[in-house]
Amino acid sequence: MRIFHSLALAVASVLALAGSARAADLRPQSKLLLTGGVSNVEGAGGGGLASWATTTGYGAAQGVGANLHATGAKLDDYELRSWGAAAGLFDRVEVSYARQAFDTGKTGALLGIGKGFTFHQDIWGAKAVLVGDAIYDQDRLLPQIAVGVQHKNNDRDGLVAALGARSDKGTDYYLAATELLLAQSLLINGTVRSTAANQFGLLGFGGPNGGRSTQVEGSVAWLASKRLAFGAEYRSKPDNLAFARENDAVDVFAAYALNKNLSVTAAYVDLGDIATFKNQRGLYLSLQAGF
């Protein structure tokens, strides 16, 4: 996909930056592979769909980690692309940015908005760990818990208003809990999200059927080896628009870390019905480069 070409051009500079940071001893990299998660569709550290309580990158308590990501999902009638950057600060704070493009392709003509019509959305995120350490507190019953915020700005205000959305801007708030059971090679995450976003915000926020509501996200991942993880996710979504029903999303994924600088995630994702077109399923691929 086009977006992966841009990531390839950035990989060399990211790896050079990582080497420079190590030389300056800014970044003790003591996290285990994949334990910080990958970059999800909104740019936060987690799974493909869910935001986790862990912070992105491999910087530990005295370090900083950062990454670039590029993601593409090819569905039956649409295509979703995302790219962005995130940084994890001292294993306690995360900041992120993602730019999404929702390409309607040939479906745009059938919807009356034009072939290849594309919605864009900017997402700025922040996350703070409240308690716990999923990696090192193995004897503690309490999981790692974090709070997060994601502010979303859609660039198609006139069209999303015509679809029935109340606004082209919105802010999500979430509380995530992540438990890593090293003895069982198992990671479990649960997230509660307050949101009014229609299709993650790509179709605006709120509508005739409602506004802000509480939704849930869940992830389970099995670490088959230190480099390879398999898992599944579920994410509920609001159903605010009158013209089209919105369904919950699920995926099954595999994530592979070539090293602490480069990882790839592949998934089969089901986003349900989108803008009257039913059963939007397809393949999801994400590349992440960082340190």
C-alpha positions as CSV (number, residue, x, y, z in Angstrom):
1,M,0.0,0.0,0.0
2,R,1.1,3.6,-0.5
3,I,1.5,4.3,3.2
4,F,4.1,1.6,3.7
5,H,6.4,3.3,1.1
6,S,6.5,6.4,3.4
7,L,7.3,4.2,6.4
8,A,10.1,2.5,4.6
9,L,11.7,5.9,3.9
10,A,11.5,6.7,7.7
11,V,12.8,3.4,9.0
12,A,16.5,4.3,8.4
13,S,16.3,7.6,10.3
14,V,14.4,5.9,13.2
15,L,17.1,3.2,13.5
16,A,19.8,5.9,13.3
17,L,18.1,7.8,16.1
18,A,17.8,4.7,18.2
19,G,21.5,4.0,17.8
20,S,22.4,7.6,18.8
21,A,20.1,7.4,21.8
22,R,21.8,4.2,23.0
23,A,25.2,5.7,22.5
24,A,24.2,8.6,24.8
25,D,22.8,6.1,27.3
26,L,19.4,7.8,27.3
27,R,17.4,4.7,26.9
28,P,17.9,1.5,29.0
29,Q,15.9,-1.0,26.9
30,S,14.9,-3.5,29.6
31,K,11.3,-4.2,28.4
32,L,10.6,-7.6,26.9
33,L,9.8,-7.9,23.2
34,L,6.2,-7.1,22.4
35,T,5.2,-6.3,26.0
36,G,4.6,-2.6,25.1
37,G,2.1,-3.6,22.5
38,V,2.0,-2.5,18.9
39,S,0.4,0.7,17.6
40,N,-3.3,0.4,17.3
41,V,-5.5,2.0,14.7
42,E,-5.7,5.2,16.7
43,G,-1.9,5.4,17.4
44,A,-1.9,4.3,21.0
45,G,0.1,1.4,22.4
46,G,-1.9,-1.8,22.5
47,G,-3.4,-4.3,20.1
48,G,-4.8,-3.4,16.7
49,L,-8.2,-2.4,18.0
50,A,-7.7,-1.9,21.8
51,S,-5.7,0.6,23.9
52,W,-3.7,-1.1,26.6
53,A,-2.4,0.2,30.0
54,T,1.2,-0.4,28.9
55,T,3.3,2.5,27.3
56,T,4.7,2.2,23.8
57,G,8.4,1.7,23.1
58,Y,11.1,-0.1,25.0
59,G,12.2,2.6,27.4
60,A,12.2,1.5,31.0
61,A,11.7,3.5,34.2
62,Q,14.7,5.7,33.4
63,G,14.3,5.8,29.7
64,V,12.3,7.0,26.7
65,G,11.0,4.9,23.8
66,A,9.4,6.0,20.6
67,N,8.1,4.6,17.3
68,L,6.6,5.3,13.9
69,H,3.8,3.1,12.5
70,A,2.0,2.6,9.3
71,T,-1.2,0.5,9.1
72,G,-3.6,-0.5,6.3
73,A,-6.8,-2.5,6.4
74,K,-8.4,-3.6,3.1
75,L,-12.1,-4.4,3.7
76,D,-14.7,-5.7,1.3
77,D,-15.9,-2.2,0.2
78,Y,-13.5,0.3,1.9
79,E,-9.9,0.8,2.8
80,L,-8.5,2.3,6.0
81,R,-5.0,3.7,6.3
82,S,-3.2,5.1,9.3
83,W,0.2,6.4,10.1
84,G,1.7,8.2,13.1
85,A,4.2,8.4,15.9
86,A,4.2,7.8,19.7
87,A,6.6,8.1,22.6
88,G,6.7,6.4,25.9
89,L,8.2,8.4,28.8
90,F,9.8,6.6,31.7
91,D,7.4,3.7,31.4
92,R,4.7,5.9,32.9
93,V,3.4,8.4,30.2
94,E,2.6,8.0,26.6
95,V,1.9,10.6,23.9
96,S,0.8,9.8,20.4
97,Y,-0.5,11.1,17.1
98,A,-2.2,9.3,14.2
99,R,-3.5,10.4,10.9
100,Q,-6.3,8.2,9.5
101,A,-7.6,8.0,5.9
102,F,-10.9,6.2,5.2
103,D,-11.1,5.6,1.4
104,T,-14.5,4.7,0.1
105,G,-13.1,3.6,-3.3
106,K,-15.8,2.5,-5.7
107,T,-18.3,2.4,-2.9
108,G,-18.2,6.2,-2.8
109,A,-20.0,6.5,-6.1
110,L,-22.7,4.1,-4.8
111,L,-23.1,6.3,-1.7
112,G,-23.4,9.4,-3.9
113,I,-20.3,11.1,-2.6
114,G,-17.9,10.3,-5.5
115,K,-15.6,7.4,-6.3
116,G,-12.6,7.4,-4.1
117,F,-14.0,9.9,-1.6
118,T,-11.8,9.9,1.5
119,F,-12.4,10.9,5.1
120,H,-9.4,12.0,7.1
121,Q,-9.0,12.2,10.8
122,D,-6.3,13.5,13.2
123,I,-6.0,11.9,16.6
124,W,-3.9,13.3,19.4
125,G,-3.5,10.9,22.4
126,A,-2.0,10.8,25.9
127,K,-1.9,8.0,28.5
128,A,-0.7,7.9,32.1
129,V,-0.1,4.8,34.2
130,L,-1.7,5.1,37.6
131,V,-0.6,1.9,39.4
132,G,1.1,-1.4,38.7
133,D,3.8,-2.8,36.4
134,A,2.6,-5.6,34.1
135,I,6.1,-6.9,33.5
136,Y,7.9,-6.8,36.8
137,D,5.0,-7.0,39.4
138,Q,4.4,-10.6,38.8
139,D,3.6,-11.3,42.5
140,R,1.1,-8.5,42.7
141,L,-2.6,-9.2,42.2
142,L,-3.4,-5.7,40.9
143,P,-2.9,-5.3,37.1
144,Q,-1.2,-2.3,35.5
145,I,-3.9,0.4,35.2
146,A,-3.7,3.6,33.1
147,V,-6.0,6.4,32.0
148,G,-6.0,7.8,28.5
149,V,-7.5,10.5,26.3
150,Q,-7.8,10.8,22.5
151,H,-8.9,14.0,20.8
152,K,-10.2,13.4,17.3
153,N,-10.7,15.9,14.5
154,N,-12.5,14.9,11.3
155,D,-11.9,17.0,8.2
156,R,-15.3,16.4,6.6
157,D,-17.5,18.5,8.8
158,G,-20.2,19.2,6.2
159,L,-20.6,15.6,5.1
160,V,-20.7,14.1,8.6
161,A,-23.3,16.7,9.5
162,A,-25.3,15.6,6.4
163,L,-25.0,12.0,7.6
164,G,-26.6,13.0,11.0
165,A,-23.5,13.4,13.2
166,R,-23.7,16.2,15.8
167,S,-20.0,17.2,15.4
168,D,-16.8,16.6,13.4
169,K,-14.8,16.7,16.7
170,G,-14.8,14.6,19.8
171,T,-12.7,13.3,22.7
172,D,-12.5,9.8,24.0
173,Y,-11.6,9.0,27.6
174,Y,-10.6,5.5,28.7
175,L,-9.4,3.4,31.6
176,A,-7.3,0.3,30.8
177,A,-6.1,-2.6,32.9
178,T,-3.4,-5.0,31.6
179,E,-2.1,-8.2,33.2
180,L,0.9,-10.1,31.9
181,L,1.2,-13.7,33.2
182,L,4.8,-14.6,32.3
183,A,4.5,-18.1,33.6
184,Q,1.6,-18.8,31.3
185,S,3.0,-16.5,28.4
186,L,-0.4,-14.8,28.5
187,L,-1.4,-11.1,28.3
188,I,-4.9,-10.0,29.2
189,N,-6.3,-6.5,28.7
190,G,-9.6,-4.8,29.5
191,T,-10.5,-1.3,28.6
192,V,-13.6,0.9,29.3
193,R,-14.0,3.9,27.0
194,S,-16.3,6.9,27.0
195,T,-16.9,8.0,23.5
196,A,-19.4,9.4,21.0
197,A,-17.4,8.4,17.9
198,N,-19.1,7.0,14.9
199,Q,-16.9,4.4,13.2
200,F,-13.9,5.5,15.4
201,G,-14.8,9.1,14.6
202,L,-14.4,8.8,10.8
203,L,-18.2,9.4,10.4
204,G,-18.3,12.1,13.1
205,F,-19.6,12.1,16.6
206,G,-23.0,11.6,18.1
207,G,-26.3,11.5,16.1
208,P,-30.0,11.0,16.2
209,N,-29.7,7.8,18.2
210,G,-27.5,9.1,21.0
211,G,-24.2,10.7,22.0
212,R,-21.5,9.8,24.5
213,S,-21.7,6.3,25.8
214,T,-19.6,3.7,27.6
215,Q,-18.0,1.0,25.5
216,V,-15.6,-1.8,26.2
217,E,-12.5,-3.3,24.6
218,G,-10.7,-6.6,25.3
219,S,-7.5,-8.3,24.2
220,V,-6.0,-11.7,24.9
221,A,-2.5,-12.5,23.5
222,W,-0.4,-15.7,23.8
223,L,3.3,-15.2,23.6
224,A,4.3,-18.3,21.5
225,S,8.0,-17.2,21.7
226,K,9.8,-14.0,22.7
227,R,9.3,-12.7,19.2
228,L,5.9,-14.1,18.2
229,A,2.4,-13.5,19.7
230,F,-1.1,-14.6,18.7
231,G,-4.3,-13.1,19.9
232,A,-7.8,-11.9,19.5
233,E,-9.6,-8.6,20.3
234,Y,-13.1,-7.3,20.7
235,R,-14.3,-3.7,20.7
236,S,-17.8,-2.4,21.1
237,K,-18.9,0.8,19.4
238,P,-21.7,3.3,19.7
239,D,-24.7,3.1,17.3
240,N,-25.6,6.8,17.0
241,L,-26.5,7.3,13.3
242,A,-30.0,6.7,12.0
243,F,-29.2,6.0,8.4
244,A,-26.9,3.1,9.1
245,R,-26.4,0.6,11.9
246,E,-22.9,0.3,13.5
247,N,-21.7,-3.0,14.8
248,D,-18.9,-4.0,17.2
249,A,-15.4,-5.0,15.9
250,V,-13.4,-8.1,16.3
251,D,-10.0,-9.3,15.1
252,V,-7.5,-12.2,15.3
253,F,-3.9,-11.3,15.0
254,A,-0.3,-12.4,14.9
255,A,2.5,-10.0,15.9
256,Y,6.2,-10.7,15.2
257,A,9.1,-8.6,16.4
258,L,12.2,-8.9,14.2
259,N,14.0,-7.1,17.0
260,K,13.4,-4.1,19.3
261,N,13.4,-1.7,16.4
262,L,11.0,-3.4,13.9
263,S,7.8,-5.4,14.3
264,V,4.9,-6.4,12.0
265,T,1.3,-7.2,12.9
266,A,-1.1,-9.1,10.6
267,A,-4.8,-9.6,11.4
268,Y,-8.1,-10.6,10.1
269,V,-10.6,-8.0,11.1
270,D,-14.4,-7.7,11.1
271,L,-15.7,-4.2,11.5
272,G,-19.4,-5.1,10.8
273,D,-21.7,-2.9,8.8
274,I,-20.3,0.5,7.7
275,A,-22.5,3.2,6.0
276,T,-25.2,0.6,4.9
277,F,-22.6,-1.8,3.4
278,K,-22.7,-5.0,5.4
279,N,-20.1,-7.4,6.8
280,Q,-17.0,-5.3,6.3
281,R,-14.2,-7.8,6.8
282,G,-10.6,-8.0,5.5
283,L,-6.9,-8.1,6.2
284,Y,-5.1,-5.7,8.5
285,L,-1.3,-5.1,8.3
286,S,0.8,-2.8,10.5
287,L,4.5,-2.0,10.5
288,Q,6.2,-0.4,13.5
289,A,9.7,1.0,13.7
290,G,11.3,2.5,16.8
291,F,13.2,1.9,20.0
